[in-house]
């Protein structure tokens, strides 16, 4: 929390509430508590360095005073007076050094007190009691509105504490019937998987229980290019994600823009596109398994290929944008060593995506939008870390599914709500958001004419199934049914393809 002196200058410091429009809760960034605690620690260490330097000066002055000891009986104007002056200088330096040490200790005490207070506040916030008007949201978020879905924080708590429940959540995302997945997770617990993270569970489920959903190589096929009028704000980029999703299954977009005389490339990745699970579309439900459990290995390779075909050269700056599943793929690029060896990924924007377990390499900034009523970002069981370069925005406004439209994954997961939230982000004076949106603009500029190239990503066909061996008498095979999954969150209105 920022601090300010009464009257704008001088006097005792007091906490100052960060700027907010009441619709957004912001965590992380330059205004985040973690970064400010890091700044306090840095300040304390710098004060320690100054104190050590003064201690060395103090020792040097003492040695000078000691060397002058033989002159203390000389004429006062040449001996004792000089000796006294050196002694007083040494004591003055010692007083400053002691004050610096005291100040450094005070800063560290302040840091510890802030850390303890932040821990208590985090618990309060996770219970949704951080604002009086939000306290009443508990009942709405827990489903008394008729939505019947948990909120982000409740989902995080469930997924992080109960691997069986985490498996059920994964089942909903993967489009698999719950009962066999629930049984599969229980078998995993027996096998020693207790306490496993959701990404580990995702990989285990696909590898051991649903091998037909294992990731396969993905190709990038160039479709065509056109000049567009680009809105490079967070809201404008999420709108592009919706347009790419509407263009057809498996498509992504690479936008080439120029800012400050330098080319930059924006990768737009859509959300989940339900359909023939495990088929040619890498953004179907099976794509969630690849993104959560396998670091988007094949999809990331296809994106690298698409960037090359779009004209990107080694070392070019890149921004990755993704909604829901697309946000996981986008964030996975931030820790993909092969991708980072080719391109300078500067910024990642996600909306409605569970990305708390992904740790980006240093130098990558990210902005994550989550809606309080959206359970999908919490399905990973981990909140996004609070760091200087990583900002998470929780949208607090009450939303409902429009009458007559498919609820999909719930109103909180609708892309149109995230687009509205992104506009609020750009208008917010919050220091973390101002710095984050400035970092985005520093790469892609304010928008204008840009070159957009569409690509069709195609997953390789499934390998031929091995010939079945006859079973011993009395034994049969158990087939786990796949399908019957959930529909998407809905984007703008009825008739639009569902998305996750």
Backbone torsions as a table, in degrees:
resi	resn	phi	psi	omega
1	UNK	NA	136.1	-179.9
2	UNK	-68.2	158.4	178.8
3	UNK	-125.4	148.8	-179.2
4	UNK	-143.4	149.7	177.0
5	UNK	-89.8	147.4	178.9
6	UNK	-58.7	136.4	176.8
7	UNK	77.9	1.5	175.4
8	UNK	90.8	2.4	177.3
9	UNK	-177.8	143.6	179.7
10	UNK	66.6	164.1	176.6
11	UNK	88.9	-178.6	-176.1
12	UNK	-71.9	138.9	177.3
13	UNK	-73.9	145.7	175.7
14	UNK	-141.6	150.3	-179.3
15	UNK	-61.2	143.0	176.9
16	UNK	-122.3	130.8	179.9
17	UNK	-65.2	132.8	176.3
18	UNK	-64.8	150.8	179.1
19	UNK	-61.4	139.7	-178.8
20	UNK	-157.3	147.8	176.3
21	UNK	-99.3	8.5	176.1
22	UNK	82.8	-15.0	-179.1
23	UNK	-94.8	-24.0	-174.8
24	UNK	-113.8	141.7	166.7
25	UNK	-112.3	127.0	-172.6
26	UNK	-116.4	133.6	178.0
27	UNK	-133.3	137.8	179.1
28	UNK	90.8	-179.1	-179.4
29	UNK	83.7	-169.7	-176.4
30	UNK	-67.7	-21.0	176.8
31	UNK	-96.4	0.8	-178.5
32	UNK	-74.5	153.2	-176.3
33	UNK	-64.9	-36.5	-177.9
34	UNK	-62.9	-45.4	179.4
35	UNK	-65.1	-39.8	-179.9
36	UNK	-66.4	-35.7	175.1
37	UNK	-67.2	-37.3	175.1
38	UNK	-62.3	-39.9	178.2
39	UNK	-64.0	-39.3	176.7
40	UNK	-62.8	-42.9	179.4
41	UNK	-64.0	-41.1	177.9
42	UNK	-62.8	-42.6	177.9
43	UNK	-61.9	-41.5	179.5
44	UNK	-63.9	-40.9	180.0
45	UNK	-66.9	-37.1	178.3
46	UNK	-67.2	-37.2	175.5
47	UNK	-64.7	-37.6	176.7
48	UNK	-62.2	-40.4	179.0
49	UNK	-63.0	-44.2	177.9
50	UNK	-61.7	-41.4	179.5
51	UNK	-63.3	-39.8	178.1
52	UNK	-66.2	-39.1	177.9
53	UNK	-62.9	-42.7	178.7
54	UNK	-66.9	-33.0	177.5
55	UNK	-63.7	-37.5	177.6
56	UNK	-66.8	-41.3	176.8
57	UNK	-62.9	-43.2	179.6
58	UNK	-57.9	-44.4	179.5
59	UNK	-65.0	-40.3	178.3
60	UNK	-62.3	-42.2	178.9
61	UNK	-65.2	-38.6	179.4
62	UNK	-62.1	-40.8	179.8
63	UNK	-66.3	-35.7	174.8
64	UNK	-63.2	-45.3	179.1
65	UNK	-60.3	-41.1	-179.8
66	UNK	-64.7	-40.1	-179.8
67	UNK	-68.1	-25.6	179.3
68	UNK	-85.0	-0.2	-176.1
69	UNK	-58.1	-32.6	-178.3
70	UNK	-70.6	-11.0	-178.1
71	UNK	-100.3	6.1	-173.0
72	UNK	-69.6	-16.9	178.9
73	UNK	-97.1	1.6	178.4
74	UNK	-73.7	-179.5	178.4
75	UNK	-52.0	133.0	-176.2
76	UNK	-51.9	-33.5	-176.5
77	UNK	-77.7	-11.1	-178.0
78	UNK	-120.7	-19.4	-174.3
79	UNK	-119.0	-77.4	-173.1
80	UNK	-59.5	-38.3	-178.5
81	UNK	-65.7	-39.9	176.7
82	UNK	-64.8	-40.8	179.3
83	UNK	-61.9	-42.2	179.4
84	UNK	-65.5	-40.2	-179.6
85	UNK	-63.7	-41.0	178.5
86	UNK	-64.7	-42.5	179.4
87	UNK	-60.9	-44.7	179.9
88	UNK	-63.9	-37.5	176.8
89	UNK	-63.2	-41.4	178.4
90	UNK	-63.0	-40.3	-179.9
91	UNK	-69.1	-35.5	178.1
92	UNK	-65.4	-43.2	177.2
93	UNK	-62.5	-40.9	179.4
94	UNK	-61.9	-38.5	-179.6
95	UNK	-65.3	-41.8	178.1
96	UNK	-65.4	-42.5	179.0
97	UNK	-61.0	-43.1	179.1
98	UNK	-64.3	-36.9	178.9
99	UNK	-67.4	-39.1	177.0
100	UNK	-64.3	-41.4	178.2
101	UNK	-64.0	-40.2	177.7
102	UNK	-64.7	-41.0	-179.8
103	UNK	-66.1	-41.9	177.7
104	UNK	-61.5	-40.8	177.1
105	UNK	-64.1	-38.4	177.6
106	UNK	-65.4	-38.9	178.1
107	UNK	-63.6	-41.6	180.0
108	UNK	-66.7	-38.6	176.4
109	UNK	-62.2	-43.0	177.4
110	UNK	-60.0	-42.5	179.8
111	UNK	-60.9	-44.7	180.0
112	UNK	-64.2	-40.5	-179.4
113	UNK	-67.4	-41.0	176.8
114	UNK	-62.8	-40.4	-179.8
115	UNK	-62.7	-43.9	179.1
116	UNK	-64.1	-42.5	179.3
117	UNK	-64.8	-38.3	-179.6
118	UNK	-67.1	-36.7	176.9
119	UNK	-60.7	-44.0	178.1
120	UNK	-66.5	-40.2	179.3
121	UNK	-65.0	-34.6	-179.6
122	UNK	-63.9	-42.5	176.8
123	UNK	-61.3	-43.2	180.0
124	UNK	-61.2	-42.8	-179.3
125	UNK	-67.4	-43.0	-178.3
126	UNK	-64.0	-22.0	174.6
127	UNK	-87.0	3.1	179.7
128	UNK	63.8	31.7	178.8
129	UNK	-109.9	18.3	-175.1
130	UNK	-73.3	-19.2	176.5
131	UNK	-140.0	140.4	-177.7
132	UNK	-54.9	-40.1	-176.8
133	UNK	-72.1	-19.5	178.1
134	UNK	-85.2	-18.8	-178.4
135	UNK	-59.4	-40.2	179.4
136	UNK	-69.0	-14.5	179.1
137	UNK	-68.8	-17.2	-179.7
138	UNK	-51.2	-47.8	-175.6
139	UNK	-67.7	-40.1	178.9
140	UNK	-65.0	-47.5	-176.5
141	UNK	-62.7	-32.6	-176.9
142	UNK	-81.9	2.9	169.3
143	UNK	108.9	1.7	-179.9
144	UNK	-68.8	-9.3	176.2
145	UNK	-77.7	-6.9	-176.4
146	UNK	99.4	-6.9	179.1
147	UNK	-71.3	-37.7	174.9
148	UNK	74.0	19.1	-179.6
149	UNK	-120.9	147.2	176.4
150	UNK	-73.3	163.8	178.0
151	UNK	-86.7	-179.3	-176.3
152	UNK	-58.8	-50.5	-175.8
153	UNK	-66.0	-39.9	178.7
154	UNK	-62.9	-41.8	178.9
155	UNK	-63.7	-42.1	177.4
156	UNK	-58.7	-44.6	-178.7
157	UNK	-63.7	-42.8	-179.3
158	UNK	-65.7	-48.2	-175.8
159	UNK	-66.4	-32.2	-177.4
160	UNK	-81.3	-21.6	-174.5
161	UNK	-105.1	-18.5	-174.5
162	UNK	-136.3	101.0	-179.0
163	UNK	-59.3	-31.8	178.0
164	UNK	-64.1	-46.8	177.8
165	UNK	-63.7	-36.4	177.0
166	UNK	-62.1	-38.7	177.2
167	UNK	-64.2	-37.5	177.6
168	UNK	-64.6	-41.0	177.4
169	UNK	-63.0	-41.6	177.2
170	UNK	-62.3	-37.4	178.6
171	UNK	-59.9	-42.8	179.9
172	UNK	-62.3	-36.2	-179.7
173	UNK	-76.2	-36.9	-177.2
174	UNK	-81.5	-8.1	179.8
175	UNK	74.7	31.3	-178.4
176	UNK	-109.2	142.9	177.5
177	UNK	-59.3	143.3	-170.0
178	UNK	-68.3	-40.3	-170.0
179	UNK	-61.0	-46.5	179.3
180	UNK	-67.9	-34.0	178.7
181	UNK	-67.8	-41.7	177.3
182	UNK	-57.9	-44.2	177.9
183	UNK	-64.4	-38.7	-179.6
184	UNK	-63.7	-41.5	179.4
185	UNK	-65.7	-40.2	178.3
186	UNK	-61.8	-39.2	176.3
187	UNK	-63.0	-38.0	179.3
188	UNK	-65.1	-37.7	178.3
189	UNK	-62.0	-42.2	177.3
190	UNK	-61.0	-35.0	-178.7
191	UNK	-80.6	4.1	175.6
192	UNK	97.8	23.3	-178.0
193	UNK	-92.1	8.0	-178.3
194	UNK	-55.9	134.3	178.5
195	UNK	84.1	4.2	-179.0
196	UNK	-68.8	149.1	177.3
197	UNK	-73.9	163.2	179.2
198	UNK	-61.1	-42.9	176.1
199	UNK	-58.0	-38.7	177.6
200	UNK	-65.5	-42.2	178.0
201	UNK	-63.0	-39.5	-179.9
202	UNK	-60.8	-45.0	-179.7
203	UNK	-67.1	-40.7	179.9
204	UNK	-63.1	-43.0	-179.4
205	UNK	-62.0	-44.5	-178.7
206	UNK	-69.1	-44.3	-176.4
207	UNK	-67.2	-42.6	-169.4
208	UNK	-99.2	-27.4	-171.5
209	UNK	-114.6	-37.4	-175.2
210	UNK	-124.4	62.2	-175.5
211	UNK	-60.6	-22.4	178.2
212	UNK	-67.5	-13.0	178.6
213	UNK	-101.1	8.3	179.1
214	UNK	-61.3	142.6	180.0
215	UNK	-60.2	148.0	177.4
216	UNK	-132.9	160.1	-179.1
217	UNK	-55.1	148.9	-177.4
218	UNK	-124.8	134.1	176.6
219	UNK	-103.0	151.1	175.1
220	UNK	-112.2	116.6	-179.0
221	UNK	-109.7	120.4	-178.3
222	UNK	-69.6	131.7	-177.6
223	UNK	-102.6	-35.8	-178.3
224	UNK	157.5	165.3	-177.9
225	UNK	-128.8	155.7	178.1
226	UNK	-158.9	151.7	173.6
227	UNK	-79.2	139.3	-179.6
228	UNK	-131.5	161.8	171.7
229	UNK	-96.1	102.7	-170.1
230	UNK	-89.5	128.8	166.4
231	UNK	-97.2	105.9	-173.0
232	UNK	-88.8	11.4	175.5
233	UNK	-74.3	164.2	176.5
234	UNK	-54.7	-41.8	179.2
235	UNK	-64.7	-42.3	180.0
236	UNK	-63.5	-37.8	179.9
237	UNK	-71.1	-36.0	176.1
238	UNK	-69.0	-33.4	174.9
239	UNK	-62.9	-39.3	176.0
240	UNK	-61.4	-38.5	179.0
241	UNK	-60.1	-39.5	177.0
242	UNK	-65.9	-39.7	180.0
243	UNK	-67.6	-37.4	177.7
244	UNK	-65.8	-40.3	179.0
245	UNK	-63.2	-40.5	-180.0
246	UNK	-69.8	-20.4	-176.0
247	UNK	-70.6	-19.3	179.1
248	UNK	142.2	163.2	-176.6
249	UNK	-66.9	140.3	172.5
250	UNK	79.4	8.3	-176.9
251	UNK	-92.8	145.6	169.6
252	UNK	-127.9	171.4	179.7
253	UNK	-135.0	137.3	173.0
254	UNK	-114.0	120.6	-178.3
255	UNK	-110.0	124.4	177.1
256	UNK	-99.4	123.8	179.9
257	UNK	-133.5	161.5	-178.6
258	UNK	-123.4	129.4	178.7
259	UNK	-137.3	127.0	179.0
260	UNK	56.6	39.1	176.9
261	UNK	75.1	12.6	-177.8
262	UNK	-129.2	135.9	177.8
263	UNK	-75.4	145.0	173.0
264	UNK	-138.2	155.3	-176.4
265	UNK	-127.0	133.0	180.0
266	UNK	-109.6	125.0	177.7
267	UNK	-99.6	121.1	-179.9
268	UNK	-107.5	121.3	-175.6
269	UNK	-122.4	126.0	-176.4
270	UNK	-79.1	175.4	176.2
271	UNK	-83.1	-173.9	-177.9
272	UNK	-63.6	139.0	-179.8
273	UNK	-121.0	92.8	-176.0
274	UNK	-60.6	148.4	179.0
275	UNK	172.3	-128.3	179.9
276	UNK	-78.6	87.2	-174.6
277	UNK	-58.2	126.9	-178.0
278	UNK	84.9	6.6	179.7
279	UNK	-85.1	-152.5	-174.6
280	UNK	-75.9	-17.2	-177.4
281	UNK	-84.0	111.8	-177.5
282	UNK	-70.8	-7.6	178.5
283	UNK	-102.1	20.2	174.0
284	UNK	-78.2	-170.6	-178.0
285	UNK	-60.5	-33.7	178.4
286	UNK	-63.1	-26.1	177.1
287	UNK	-63.6	-27.1	176.3
288	UNK	-65.5	-39.9	177.0
289	UNK	-61.9	-41.0	178.9
290	UNK	-66.0	-42.2	-176.4
291	UNK	-71.0	-41.6	-177.9
292	UNK	-78.2	-39.7	-171.8
293	UNK	-100.7	-18.1	-172.5
294	UNK	-127.4	13.3	177.1
295	UNK	64.7	23.7	179.7
296	UNK	57.3	38.7	-173.2
297	UNK	-51.4	-53.3	-174.9
298	UNK	-80.4	-37.1	178.6
299	UNK	-65.7	-40.1	177.9
300	UNK	-62.7	-38.9	178.2
301	UNK	-64.2	-39.2	178.1
302	UNK	-66.3	-36.3	178.3
303	UNK	-66.0	-38.8	176.1
304	UNK	-60.4	-43.3	178.1
305	UNK	-61.9	-43.8	179.9
306	UNK	-62.0	-39.9	178.7
307	UNK	-62.0	-42.9	178.5
308	UNK	-61.8	-43.9	-179.6
309	UNK	-67.3	-24.8	179.4
310	UNK	-84.3	-2.3	176.4
311	UNK	104.8	2.6	179.5
312	UNK	-72.0	139.9	178.3
313	UNK	-112.1	163.3	-178.9
314	UNK	-55.3	132.5	178.8
315	UNK	89.6	-6.8	179.2
316	UNK	-65.5	148.9	179.3
317	UNK	-77.9	141.4	-176.2
318	UNK	-133.3	142.3	170.1
319	UNK	-118.5	133.2	179.7
320	UNK	-113.0	132.1	-177.2
321	UNK	-127.9	132.1	179.8
322	UNK	-151.8	146.1	176.7
323	UNK	-109.3	131.2	177.5
324	UNK	54.5	-118.2	178.1
325	UNK	-55.4	-39.1	-179.9
326	UNK	-59.7	-32.9	177.6
327	UNK	-67.7	-33.1	176.7
328	UNK	-66.6	-45.9	176.4
329	UNK	-58.4	-44.2	-178.7
330	UNK	-61.3	-44.5	-178.1
331	UNK	-71.4	-30.9	177.3
332	UNK	-62.8	-28.2	176.8
333	UNK	-60.9	-26.9	-176.8
334	UNK	-72.0	-12.0	176.8
335	UNK	-124.9	9.8	179.6
336	UNK	-85.3	108.6	-173.7
337	UNK	-64.1	-36.6	179.1
338	UNK	-65.4	-41.7	179.4
339	UNK	-65.8	-45.5	-176.9
340	UNK	-70.1	-21.6	175.4
341	UNK	-71.3	-27.1	-179.1
342	UNK	-92.0	-39.7	-170.9
343	UNK	-131.2	156.1	-179.8
344	UNK	-96.6	86.4	179.7
345	UNK	-71.7	117.8	-175.1
346	UNK	-102.9	-27.5	-169.1
347	UNK	-155.7	142.4	175.7
348	UNK	-129.9	131.2	176.4
349	UNK	-118.2	124.7	178.1
350	UNK	-127.1	155.0	176.7
351	UNK	-139.9	123.4	177.7
352	UNK	65.2	35.0	-174.1
353	UNK	-118.8	136.2	174.8
354	UNK	-82.9	98.7	-173.5
355	UNK	-128.6	17.8	-176.1
356	UNK	-65.3	-24.9	-177.7
357	UNK	-88.4	-3.1	-177.6
358	UNK	-93.4	123.3	-179.9
359	UNK	-106.9	110.5	-178.3
360	UNK	-72.3	156.7	173.6
361	UNK	-69.9	155.2	179.9
362	UNK	-56.7	143.2	177.5
363	UNK	96.1	-4.2	178.4
364	UNK	-100.8	119.7	176.0
365	UNK	-90.7	151.2	179.3
366	UNK	-147.6	149.6	177.2
367	UNK	-129.8	123.0	-176.4
368	UNK	-117.8	123.9	177.1
369	UNK	-101.8	128.6	176.6
370	UNK	-133.3	142.1	175.2
371	UNK	-100.7	139.0	-177.7
372	UNK	-57.0	-31.9	-179.2
373	UNK	-88.7	0.5	-176.6
374	UNK	-94.5	115.2	-178.8
375	UNK	-79.4	-19.1	-173.8
376	UNK	-61.2	-47.2	180.0
377	UNK	-61.6	-22.4	179.6
378	UNK	-89.6	-3.5	-173.2
379	UNK	-68.8	-15.3	179.2
380	UNK	-82.4	-16.3	177.4
381	UNK	83.9	6.5	-178.5
382	UNK	-134.5	130.4	172.5
383	UNK	-72.9	155.2	176.6
384	UNK	-66.4	137.9	178.7
385	UNK	-60.5	150.3	177.4
386	UNK	-97.9	100.7	179.2
387	UNK	-132.5	171.9	-177.7
388	UNK	-61.9	-39.8	-173.8
389	UNK	-96.0	4.6	-174.9
390	UNK	-128.2	116.3	-176.5
391	UNK	-116.6	129.9	176.3
392	UNK	-116.0	128.2	-179.6
393	UNK	-113.6	124.0	174.0
394	UNK	-100.4	123.8	178.6
395	UNK	-87.0	123.7	-171.3
396	UNK	-101.1	-8.6	-176.4
397	UNK	-64.9	141.4	177.8
398	UNK	-72.2	128.3	179.3
399	UNK	-128.1	152.1	178.7
400	UNK	-135.5	155.2	175.8
401	UNK	-71.3	127.5	178.8
402	UNK	-57.2	144.4	-178.9
403	UNK	-56.0	131.4	177.4
404	UNK	85.9	-1.9	-179.5
405	UNK	-104.8	155.0	179.1
406	UNK	-67.3	129.9	-179.1
407	UNK	-70.4	-26.5	179.7
408	UNK	55.9	-127.8	178.1
409	UNK	-87.1	9.7	177.9
410	UNK	111.3	154.7	-177.1
411	UNK	-63.9	-29.3	-179.8
412	UNK	-65.3	-20.2	-176.7
413	UNK	-94.4	0.2	-178.5
414	UNK	-68.0	133.3	-178.9
415	UNK	-61.9	-34.0	-179.9
416	UNK	-60.9	-35.2	177.3
417	UNK	-68.8	-35.4	177.8
418	UNK	-70.5	-33.9	175.8
419	UNK	-62.2	-42.2	177.9
420	UNK	-65.0	-40.1	177.6
421	UNK	-63.4	-37.7	179.2
422	UNK	-64.7	-35.0	176.2
423	UNK	-65.4	-38.4	177.0
424	UNK	-65.6	-34.6	177.1
425	UNK	-61.1	-45.9	-178.5
426	UNK	-65.5	-27.9	-179.0
427	UNK	-89.0	-8.9	-174.4
428	UNK	-77.5	140.0	175.0
429	UNK	-87.4	5.0	180.0
430	UNK	-55.4	131.5	-174.6
431	UNK	-61.3	-35.8	179.0
432	UNK	-65.4	-40.8	-179.4
433	UNK	-72.6	-38.3	177.3
434	UNK	-60.1	-45.0	-179.6
435	UNK	-67.7	-39.3	-177.7
436	UNK	-67.6	-47.5	179.6
437	UNK	-67.1	-30.2	175.6
438	UNK	-67.4	-36.6	177.8
439	UNK	-64.5	-39.5	176.7
440	UNK	-64.1	-47.7	-179.5
441	UNK	-63.2	-31.1	178.9
442	UNK	-64.7	-23.1	179.2
443	UNK	-92.8	-48.1	-171.3
444	UNK	-105.9	-5.9	-178.5
445	UNK	77.3	-167.1	-176.9
446	UNK	-89.2	-6.8	-177.8
447	UNK	112.9	-162.3	-175.6
448	UNK	116.0	-157.2	-178.7
449	UNK	-68.0	131.0	179.8
450	UNK	-144.2	165.5	-179.5
451	UNK	-107.4	118.8	-178.6
452	UNK	-109.0	132.2	178.5
453	UNK	-123.8	125.8	178.6
454	UNK	-93.7	144.6	177.2
455	UNK	-131.4	143.4	173.4
456	UNK	-100.2	119.1	175.4
457	UNK	-92.8	131.7	-175.6
458	UNK	-128.6	124.9	177.4
459	UNK	-80.4	139.0	-179.7
460	UNK	-61.6	150.3	178.7
461	UNK	-61.9	157.0	176.4
462	UNK	-66.5	143.3	175.8
463	UNK	-67.1	154.1	179.7
464	UNK	-57.9	139.7	179.3
465	UNK	-70.5	139.4	177.9
466	UNK	-65.8	150.5	178.5
467	UNK	-61.9	136.5	-179.4
468	UNK	-73.9	135.2	174.7
469	UNK	-89.9	141.3	178.4
470	UNK	-61.4	138.3	-179.5
471	UNK	-82.1	147.5	173.8
472	UNK	-58.8	152.0	179.0
473	UNK	-54.3	136.4	175.6
474	UNK	89.4	-4.7	-179.2
475	UNK	-116.0	144.6	178.9
476	UNK	-131.5	169.7	178.1
477	UNK	-96.4	143.9	175.7
478	UNK	-100.3	122.8	179.7
479	UNK	-106.4	122.5	179.4
480	UNK	-87.6	119.9	-177.7
481	UNK	-68.9	141.1	177.4
482	UNK	-120.5	142.1	179.0
483	UNK	120.2	-173.9	-179.8
484	UNK	69.7	26.6	-176.5
485	UNK	-75.7	-175.2	-177.8
486	UNK	-82.7	157.7	175.4
487	UNK	-90.0	169.0	-174.4
488	UNK	-74.6	-177.2	-172.6
489	UNK	-82.3	-9.6	-175.0
490	UNK	80.6	140.2	-174.5
491	UNK	-114.5	-65.3	-177.6
492	UNK	-123.4	-27.5	-179.0
493	UNK	-176.6	-179.9	-178.1
494	UNK	-62.0	146.9	177.2
495	UNK	89.2	-10.5	178.4
496	UNK	-80.5	148.6	178.5
497	UNK	-63.4	135.5	179.7
498	UNK	-65.9	157.3	-176.8
499	UNK	-146.4	154.6	173.6
500	UNK	-122.9	NA	NA
